[in-house]
Amino acid sequence: MSVIAPTGSDRPLLTGGAYDPVQVETTAMDLRVTGRIPEWLDGRYVRNGPNPIGAVDPATFHYFMGDGMVHGVRLRGGRAEWYRNRWVRSADAAKALGEPVPPTSGVSVAANTTVIGHAGATLALVEAGGTCYALTDELETIGSWTFQGTLPGGYTAHPKLDPASGELHAISYRFDQPGFVQYSVVDPRGRARRVVDVPVAGSPLIHDMGLTEGHVVVLDLPIEFDLARAMRAVGVPERMIGPGSKVASKLIGRVPAGGRLADKAASRLRNGDMPYSWSPEHPSRLGVLPREGAGAAVRWFEIAQCFVFHVLGAYDEVDRDGMVTAVVVDGIRYDEVFVNDDRGPEGATTRLTRWRLDLVTGRASETTVDDRQQEFPRIDERLMGRPYRFGYATGLAPDGTGTVDDRILKHDLVSGTTESHSLGEGVEVGELVFVPRAPDAAEDDGVLMGFVHDGATGADRLELLDAASLESVAQVHLPARVPHGFHGNWLPA
């Protein structure tokens, strides 16, 4: 154990159990394994999530906020060589831990949403203009990452890797830049070769995107930057919210957001309130932009009011003559979110939904694929942007609390069937990623991998499941609890 964060008796159990943050960094070698880890697995499973350092205010704390903590397990030769968890040392996180601030630039919010590998780097990512951070293979923070100076203004939590070109596609947004979002393409060397401003309505939260062989899909949906909420979060007196927000709204986008004011705001928001909320007046629409098109070339398709955090996949629909006639998008649909409880997605109803955006008629159609509560959808990412058959998702508790349960859902988009598999009563399943057995393996020939929590014993493990049958292959028993977080990936050696 290397670092214990400062704590106080007033630090709340935010949601209790598997969601409660840990305050210790742990390193453990030669982990105990049940079953047999496939010999062909050689790499690291890494996952990021919010884990506040020290005390936070339960009245304002939002589940999406909190200092980023990356957890990782190294697999090689049928062994689990190590487990590590490390806070991402943003400037504020380093200060909270009493450490020197690593080389950093940009807005110091918590990089707490995902962790990916690209251009030989391990990157902790967040959205809304926050700084990306590069990590070592052992998950120590090196410093901020700006894609070799080509994307200094923050990035996204959900870039999409094109398996053919090796390029990373992203839709990024910032609260202080209303009216447009940024589409970027990063080459395999880690430099942006293309950056395009795409017009949108207001200042929407855009957590994910769709990618096809010829297009990107922009999610312009009704969660918007809430200026009054942000002002409360950074300590503006209530009597000043009304007049202050009118002045500030006129300045946003005209006055640079950097400097001490932005740093102070980011610091106050780091482990607290999220300055975005449901805005029913905001349109619900999906934009289709040609990959090499100008921002103004985006075509908007109106859809029924909803919100989508996560896209399962997307692809171009082609007719007999080879012409693209429609774009198909599959994602997890919320009727609304952050309405009754604005500290998290509790109370929301989800379902896997398909939108078909007809490029000939200009109309969108919507179909429910599976109406069970679910989240964290993933496909075989060798098929990113291409037609796919299988999709995987984590079941959510049917009581509408927004918490994960013991189910794994495997969707067959060709047959239209869904298989539900339970890991056992009391087990809570996090996001699972698919790892193919070999580069040319069949679409579900490989393993699903992710952290799970056993509510009966309080123990956590890295679960490996056969992707075809959903039966257990191996369980890596972890020496520490892994709080439920957000997104993980398999980074091959």
Secondary structure as a PSIPRED ss2 file (coil, helix, strand):
# PSIPRED VFORMAT (PSIPRED V4.0)

   1 M C   1.000  0.000  0.000
   2 S C   1.000  0.000  0.000
   3 V E   0.000  0.000  1.000
   4 I E   0.000  0.000  1.000
   5 A C   1.000  0.000  0.000
   6 P C   1.000  0.000  0.000
   7 T C   1.000  0.000  0.000
   8 G C   1.000  0.000  0.000
   9 S C   1.000  0.000  0.000
  10 D C   1.000  0.000  0.000
  11 R C   1.000  0.000  0.000
  12 P C   1.000  0.000  0.000
  13 L C   1.000  0.000  0.000
  14 L C   1.000  0.000  0.000
  15 T C   1.000  0.000  0.000
  16 G C   1.000  0.000  0.000
  17 G H   0.000  1.000  0.000
  18 A H   0.000  1.000  0.000
  19 Y H   0.000  1.000  0.000
  20 D C   1.000  0.000  0.000
  21 P C   1.000  0.000  0.000
  22 V C   1.000  0.000  0.000
  23 Q C   1.000  0.000  0.000
  24 V E   0.000  0.000  1.000
  25 E E   0.000  0.000  1.000
  26 T C   1.000  0.000  0.000
  27 T E   0.000  0.000  1.000
  28 A E   0.000  0.000  1.000
  29 M E   0.000  0.000  1.000
  30 D C   1.000  0.000  0.000
  31 L C   1.000  0.000  0.000
  32 R C   1.000  0.000  0.000
  33 V E   0.000  0.000  1.000
  34 T E   0.000  0.000  1.000
  35 G E   0.000  0.000  1.000
  36 R C   1.000  0.000  0.000
  37 I C   1.000  0.000  0.000
  38 P C   1.000  0.000  0.000
  39 E C   1.000  0.000  0.000
  40 W C   1.000  0.000  0.000
  41 L C   1.000  0.000  0.000
  42 D C   1.000  0.000  0.000
  43 G E   0.000  0.000  1.000
  44 R E   0.000  0.000  1.000
  45 Y E   0.000  0.000  1.000
  46 V E   0.000  0.000  1.000
  47 R E   0.000  0.000  1.000
  48 N E   0.000  0.000  1.000
  49 G E   0.000  0.000  1.000
  50 P E   0.000  0.000  1.000
  51 N C   1.000  0.000  0.000
  52 P C   1.000  0.000  0.000
  53 I C   1.000  0.000  0.000
  54 G C   1.000  0.000  0.000
  55 A C   1.000  0.000  0.000
  56 V C   1.000  0.000  0.000
  57 D C   1.000  0.000  0.000
  58 P C   1.000  0.000  0.000
  59 A C   1.000  0.000  0.000
  60 T C   1.000  0.000  0.000
  61 F C   1.000  0.000  0.000
  62 H C   1.000  0.000  0.000
  63 Y C   1.000  0.000  0.000
  64 F C   1.000  0.000  0.000
  65 M C   1.000  0.000  0.000
  66 G C   1.000  0.000  0.000
  67 D C   1.000  0.000  0.000
  68 G E   0.000  0.000  1.000
  69 M E   0.000  0.000  1.000
  70 V E   0.000  0.000  1.000
  71 H E   0.000  0.000  1.000
  72 G E   0.000  0.000  1.000
  73 V E   0.000  0.000  1.000
  74 R E   0.000  0.000  1.000
  75 L E   0.000  0.000  1.000
  76 R E   0.000  0.000  1.000
  77 G C   1.000  0.000  0.000
  78 G C   1.000  0.000  0.000
  79 R E   0.000  0.000  1.000
  80 A E   0.000  0.000  1.000
  81 E E   0.000  0.000  1.000
  82 W E   0.000  0.000  1.000
  83 Y E   0.000  0.000  1.000
  84 R E   0.000  0.000  1.000
  85 N E   0.000  0.000  1.000
  86 R E   0.000  0.000  1.000
  87 W E   0.000  0.000  1.000
  88 V C   1.000  0.000  0.000
  89 R C   1.000  0.000  0.000
  90 S C   1.000  0.000  0.000
  91 A H   0.000  1.000  0.000
  92 D H   0.000  1.000  0.000
  93 A H   0.000  1.000  0.000
  94 A H   0.000  1.000  0.000
  95 K H   0.000  1.000  0.000
  96 A H   0.000  1.000  0.000
  97 L C   1.000  0.000  0.000
  98 G C   1.000  0.000  0.000
  99 E C   1.000  0.000  0.000
 100 P C   1.000  0.000  0.000
 101 V C   1.000  0.000  0.000
 102 P C   1.000  0.000  0.000
 103 P C   1.000  0.000  0.000
 104 T C   1.000  0.000  0.000
 105 S C   1.000  0.000  0.000
 106 G C   1.000  0.000  0.000
 107 V E   0.000  0.000  1.000
 108 S C   1.000  0.000  0.000
 109 V C   1.000  0.000  0.000
 110 A C   1.000  0.000  0.000
 111 A C   1.000  0.000  0.000
 112 N C   1.000  0.000  0.000
 113 T C   1.000  0.000  0.000
 114 T E   0.000  0.000  1.000
 115 V E   0.000  0.000  1.000
 116 I E   0.000  0.000  1.000
 117 G E   0.000  0.000  1.000
 118 H E   0.000  0.000  1.000
 119 A C   1.000  0.000  0.000
 120 G C   1.000  0.000  0.000
 121 A E   0.000  0.000  1.000
 122 T E   0.000  0.000  1.000
 123 L E   0.000  0.000  1.000
 124 A E   0.000  0.000  1.000
 125 L E   0.000  0.000  1.000
 126 V C   1.000  0.000  0.000
 127 E C   1.000  0.000  0.000
 128 A C   1.000  0.000  0.000
 129 G C   1.000  0.000  0.000
 130 G E   0.000  0.000  1.000
 131 T C   1.000  0.000  0.000
 132 C E   0.000  0.000  1.000
 133 Y E   0.000  0.000  1.000
 134 A E   0.000  0.000  1.000
 135 L E   0.000  0.000  1.000
 136 T C   1.000  0.000  0.000
 137 D C   1.000  0.000  0.000
 138 E C   1.000  0.000  0.000
 139 L C   1.000  0.000  0.000
 140 E C   1.000  0.000  0.000
 141 T E   0.000  0.000  1.000
 142 I E   0.000  0.000  1.000
 143 G E   0.000  0.000  1.000
 144 S E   0.000  0.000  1.000
 145 W E   0.000  0.000  1.000
 146 T C   1.000  0.000  0.000
 147 F C   1.000  0.000  0.000
 148 Q C   1.000  0.000  0.000
 149 G C   1.000  0.000  0.000
 150 T C   1.000  0.000  0.000
 151 L C   1.000  0.000  0.000
 152 P C   1.000  0.000  0.000
 153 G C   1.000  0.000  0.000
 154 G C   1.000  0.000  0.000
 155 Y C   1.000  0.000  0.000
 156 T C   1.000  0.000  0.000
 157 A C   1.000  0.000  0.000
 158 H C   1.000  0.000  0.000
 159 P C   1.000  0.000  0.000
 160 K E   0.000  0.000  1.000
 161 L E   0.000  0.000  1.000
 162 D C   1.000  0.000  0.000
 163 P C   1.000  0.000  0.000
 164 A C   1.000  0.000  0.000
 165 S C   1.000  0.000  0.000
 166 G C   1.000  0.000  0.000
 167 E C   1.000  0.000  0.000
 168 L E   0.000  0.000  1.000
 169 H E   0.000  0.000  1.000
 170 A E   0.000  0.000  1.000
 171 I E   0.000  0.000  1.000
 172 S E   0.000  0.000  1.000
 173 Y C   1.000  0.000  0.000
 174 R C   1.000  0.000  0.000
 175 F C   1.000  0.000  0.000
 176 D C   1.000  0.000  0.000
 177 Q C   1.000  0.000  0.000
 178 P C   1.000  0.000  0.000
 179 G C   1.000  0.000  0.000
 180 F E   0.000  0.000  1.000
 181 V E   0.000  0.000  1.000
 182 Q E   0.000  0.000  1.000
 183 Y E   0.000  0.000  1.000
 184 S E   0.000  0.000  1.000
 185 V E   0.000  0.000  1.000
 186 V E   0.000  0.000  1.000
 187 D C   1.000  0.000  0.000
 188 P C   1.000  0.000  0.000
 189 R C   1.000  0.000  0.000
 190 G C   1.000  0.000  0.000
 191 R C   1.000  0.000  0.000
 192 A E   0.000  0.000  1.000
 193 R E   0.000  0.000  1.000
 194 R E   0.000  0.000  1.000
 195 V E   0.000  0.000  1.000
 196 V E   0.000  0.000  1.000
 197 D E   0.000  0.000  1.000
 198 V E   0.000  0.000  1.000
 199 P E   0.000  0.000  1.000
 200 V C   1.000  0.000  0.000
 201 A C   1.000  0.000  0.000
 202 G C   1.000  0.000  0.000
 203 S C   1.000  0.000  0.000
 204 P E   0.000  0.000  1.000
 205 L C   1.000  0.000  0.000
 206 I C   1.000  0.000  0.000
 207 H C   1.000  0.000  0.000
 208 D C   1.000  0.000  0.000
 209 M C   1.000  0.000  0.000
 210 G E   0.000  0.000  1.000
 211 L E   0.000  0.000  1.000
 212 T C   1.000  0.000  0.000
 213 E C   1.000  0.000  0.000
 214 G C   1.000  0.000  0.000
 215 H E   0.000  0.000  1.000
 216 V E   0.000  0.000  1.000
 217 V E   0.000  0.000  1.000
 218 V E   0.000  0.000  1.000
 219 L E   0.000  0.000  1.000
 220 D E   0.000  0.000  1.000
 221 L C   1.000  0.000  0.000
 222 P C   1.000  0.000  0.000
 223 I E   0.000  0.000  1.000
 224 E E   0.000  0.000  1.000
 225 F E   0.000  0.000  1.000
 226 D C   1.000  0.000  0.000
 227 L H   0.000  1.000  0.000
 228 A H   0.000  1.000  0.000
 229 R H   0.000  1.000  0.000
 230 A H   0.000  1.000  0.000
 231 M H   0.000  1.000  0.000
 232 R H   0.000  1.000  0.000
 233 A H   0.000  1.000  0.000
 234 V C   1.000  0.000  0.000
 235 G C   1.000  0.000  0.000
 236 V C   1.000  0.000  0.000
 237 P C   1.000  0.000  0.000
 238 E H   0.000  1.000  0.000
 239 R H   0.000  1.000  0.000
 240 M H   0.000  1.000  0.000
 241 I H   0.000  1.000  0.000
 242 G H   0.000  1.000  0.000
 243 P H   0.000  1.000  0.000
 244 G H   0.000  1.000  0.000
 245 S H   0.000  1.000  0.000
 246 K H   0.000  1.000  0.000
 247 V H   0.000  1.000  0.000
 248 A H   0.000  1.000  0.000
 249 S H   0.000  1.000  0.000
 250 K H   0.000  1.000  0.000
 251 L H   0.000  1.000  0.000
 252 I E   0.000  0.000  1.000
 253 G C   1.000  0.000  0.000
 254 R C   1.000  0.000  0.000
 255 V E   0.000  0.000  1.000
 256 P C   1.000  0.000  0.000
 257 A C   1.000  0.000  0.000
 258 G C   1.000  0.000  0.000
 259 G C   1.000  0.000  0.000
 260 R H   0.000  1.000  0.000
 261 L H   0.000  1.000  0.000
 262 A H   0.000  1.000  0.000
 263 D H   0.000  1.000  0.000
 264 K H   0.000  1.000  0.000
 265 A H   0.000  1.000  0.000
 266 A H   0.000  1.000  0.000
 267 S H   0.000  1.000  0.000
 268 R H   0.000  1.000  0.000
 269 L H   0.000  1.000  0.000
 270 R C   1.000  0.000  0.000
 271 N C   1.000  0.000  0.000
 272 G C   1.000  0.000  0.000
 273 D C   1.000  0.000  0.000
 274 M C   1.000  0.000  0.000
 275 P C   1.000  0.000  0.000
 276 Y E   0.000  0.000  1.000
 277 S E   0.000  0.000  1.000
 278 W E   0.000  0.000  1.000
 279 S C   1.000  0.000  0.000
 280 P C   1.000  0.000  0.000
 281 E C   1.000  0.000  0.000
 282 H C   1.000  0.000  0.000
 283 P C   1.000  0.000  0.000
 284 S C   1.000  0.000  0.000
 285 R E   0.000  0.000  1.000
 286 L E   0.000  0.000  1.000
 287 G E   0.000  0.000  1.000
 288 V E   0.000  0.000  1.000
 289 L E   0.000  0.000  1.000
 290 P E   0.000  0.000  1.000
 291 R C   1.000  0.000  0.000
 292 E C   1.000  0.000  0.000
 293 G C   1.000  0.000  0.000
 294 A C   1.000  0.000  0.000
 295 G H   0.000  1.000  0.000
 296 A H   0.000  1.000  0.000
 297 A H   0.000  1.000  0.000
 298 V C   1.000  0.000  0.000
 299 R E   0.000  0.000  1.000
 300 W E   0.000  0.000  1.000
 301 F E   0.000  0.000  1.000
 302 E E   0.000  0.000  1.000
 303 I C   1.000  0.000  0.000
 304 A C   1.000  0.000  0.000
 305 Q C   1.000  0.000  0.000
 306 C C   1.000  0.000  0.000
 307 F E   0.000  0.000  1.000
 308 V E   0.000  0.000  1.000
 309 F E   0.000  0.000  1.000
 310 H E   0.000  0.000  1.000
 311 V E   0.000  0.000  1.000
 312 L E   0.000  0.000  1.000
 313 G E   0.000  0.000  1.000
 314 A E   0.000  0.000  1.000
 315 Y E   0.000  0.000  1.000
 316 D E   0.000  0.000  1.000
 317 E E   0.000  0.000  1.000
 318 V E   0.000  0.000  1.000
 319 D C   1.000  0.000  0.000
 320 R C   1.000  0.000  0.000
 321 D C   1.000  0.000  0.000
 322 G C   1.000  0.000  0.000
 323 M C   1.000  0.000  0.000
 324 V E   0.000  0.000  1.000
 325 T E   0.000  0.000  1.000
 326 A E   0.000  0.000  1.000
 327 V E   0.000  0.000  1.000
 328 V E   0.000  0.000  1.000
 329 V E   0.000  0.000  1.000
 330 D E   0.000  0.000  1.000
 331 G E   0.000  0.000  1.000
 332 I E   0.000  0.000  1.000
 333 R E   0.000  0.000  1.000
 334 Y E   0.000  0.000  1.000
 335 D C   1.000  0.000  0.000
 336 E C   1.000  0.000  0.000
 337 V C   1.000  0.000  0.000
 338 F C   1.000  0.000  0.000
 339 V C   1.000  0.000  0.000
 340 N C   1.000  0.000  0.000
 341 D C   1.000  0.000  0.000
 342 D C   1.000  0.000  0.000
 343 R C   1.000  0.000  0.000
 344 G C   1.000  0.000  0.000
 345 P C   1.000  0.000  0.000
 346 E C   1.000  0.000  0.000
 347 G C   1.000  0.000  0.000
 348 A C   1.000  0.000  0.000
 349 T C   1.000  0.000  0.000
 350 T E   0.000  0.000  1.000
 351 R E   0.000  0.000  1.000
 352 L E   0.000  0.000  1.000
 353 T E   0.000  0.000  1.000
 354 R E   0.000  0.000  1.000
 355 W E   0.000  0.000  1.000
 356 R E   0.000  0.000  1.000
 357 L E   0.000  0.000  1.000
 358 D E   0.000  0.000  1.000
 359 L C   1.000  0.000  0.000
 360 V C   1.000  0.000  0.000
 361 T C   1.000  0.000  0.000
 362 G C   1.000  0.000  0.000
 363 R C   1.000  0.000  0.000
 364 A E   0.000  0.000  1.000
 365 S E   0.000  0.000  1.000
 366 E E   0.000  0.000  1.000
 367 T E   0.000  0.000  1.000
 368 T E   0.000  0.000  1.000
 369 V E   0.000  0.000  1.000
 370 D E   0.000  0.000  1.000
 371 D C   1.000  0.000  0.000
 372 R C   1.000  0.000  0.000
 373 Q C   1.000  0.000  0.000
 374 Q E   0.000  0.000  1.000
 375 E E   0.000  0.000  1.000
 376 F E   0.000  0.000  1.000
 377 P E   0.000  0.000  1.000
 378 R E   0.000  0.000  1.000
 379 I C   1.000  0.000  0.000
 380 D C   1.000  0.000  0.000
 381 E H   0.000  1.000  0.000
 382 R H   0.000  1.000  0.000
 383 L H   0.000  1.000  0.000
 384 M C   1.000  0.000  0.000
 385 G C   1.000  0.000  0.000
 386 R C   1.000  0.000  0.000
 387 P C   1.000  0.000  0.000
 388 Y C   1.000  0.000  0.000
 389 R C   1.000  0.000  0.000
 390 F E   0.000  0.000  1.000
 391 G E   0.000  0.000  1.000
 392 Y E   0.000  0.000  1.000
 393 A E   0.000  0.000  1.000
 394 T E   0.000  0.000  1.000
 395 G E   0.000  0.000  1.000
 396 L E   0.000  0.000  1.000
 397 A C   1.000  0.000  0.000
 398 P C   1.000  0.000  0.000
 399 D C   1.000  0.000  0.000
 400 G C   1.000  0.000  0.000
 401 T C   1.000  0.000  0.000
 402 G C   1.000  0.000  0.000
 403 T C   1.000  0.000  0.000
 404 V E   0.000  0.000  1.000
 405 D E   0.000  0.000  1.000
 406 D E   0.000  0.000  1.000
 407 R E   0.000  0.000  1.000
 408 I E   0.000  0.000  1.000
 409 L E   0.000  0.000  1.000
 410 K E   0.000  0.000  1.000
 411 H E   0.000  0.000  1.000
 412 D E   0.000  0.000  1.000
 413 L C   1.000  0.000  0.000
 414 V C   1.000  0.000  0.000
 415 S C   1.000  0.000  0.000
 416 G C   1.000  0.000  0.000
 417 T E   0.000  0.000  1.000
 418 T E   0.000  0.000  1.000
 419 E E   0.000  0.000  1.000
 420 S E   0.000  0.000  1.000
 421 H E   0.000  0.000  1.000
 422 S E   0.000  0.000  1.000
 423 L C   1.000  0.000  0.000
 424 G C   1.000  0.000  0.000
 425 E C   1.000  0.000  0.000
 426 G C   1.000  0.000  0.000
 427 V E   0.000  0.000  1.000
 428 E E   0.000  0.000  1.000
 429 V E   0.000  0.000  1.000
 430 G C   1.000  0.000  0.000
 431 E C   1.000  0.000  0.000
 432 L C   1.000  0.000  0.000
 433 V E   0.000  0.000  1.000
 434 F E   0.000  0.000  1.000
 435 V E   0.000  0.000  1.000
 436 P E   0.000  0.000  1.000
 437 R C   1.000  0.000  0.000
 438 A C   1.000  0.000  0.000
 439 P C   1.000  0.000  0.000
 440 D C   1.000  0.000  0.000
 441 A C   1.000  0.000  0.000
 442 A C   1.000  0.000  0.000
 443 E C   1.000  0.000  0.000
 444 D C   1.000  0.000  0.000
 445 D C   1.000  0.000  0.000
 446 G E   0.000  0.000  1.000
 447 V E   0.000  0.000  1.000
 448 L E   0.000  0.000  1.000
 449 M E   0.000  0.000  1.000
 450 G E   0.000  0.000  1.000
 451 F E   0.000  0.000  1.000
 452 V E   0.000  0.000  1.000
 453 H E   0.000  0.000  1.000
 454 D E   0.000  0.000  1.000
 455 G C   1.000  0.000  0.000
 456 A C   1.000  0.000  0.000
 457 T C   1.000  0.000  0.000
 458 G C   1.000  0.000  0.000
 459 A C   1.000  0.000  0.000
 460 D E   0.000  0.000  1.000
 461 R E   0.000  0.000  1.000
 462 L E   0.000  0.000  1.000
 463 E E   0.000  0.000  1.000
 464 L E   0.000  0.000  1.000
 465 L E   0.000  0.000  1.000
 466 D E   0.000  0.000  1.000
 467 A C   1.000  0.000  0.000
 468 A C   1.000  0.000  0.000
 469 S C   1.000  0.000  0.000
 470 L C   1.000  0.000  0.000
 471 E C   1.000  0.000  0.000
 472 S E   0.000  0.000  1.000
 473 V E   0.000  0.000  1.000
 474 A E   0.000  0.000  1.000
 475 Q E   0.000  0.000  1.000
 476 V E   0.000  0.000  1.000
 477 H E   0.000  0.000  1.000
 478 L C   1.000  0.000  0.000
 479 P C   1.000  0.000  0.000
 480 A C   1.000  0.000  0.000
 481 R C   1.000  0.000  0.000
 482 V C   1.000  0.000  0.000
 483 P C   1.000  0.000  0.000
 484 H C   1.000  0.000  0.000
 485 G C   1.000  0.000  0.000
 486 F C   1.000  0.000  0.000
 487 H C   1.000  0.000  0.000
 488 G E   0.000  0.000  1.000
 489 N E   0.000  0.000  1.000
 490 W E   0.000  0.000  1.000
 491 L E   0.000  0.000  1.000
 492 P E   0.000  0.000  1.000
 493 A C   1.000  0.000  0.000
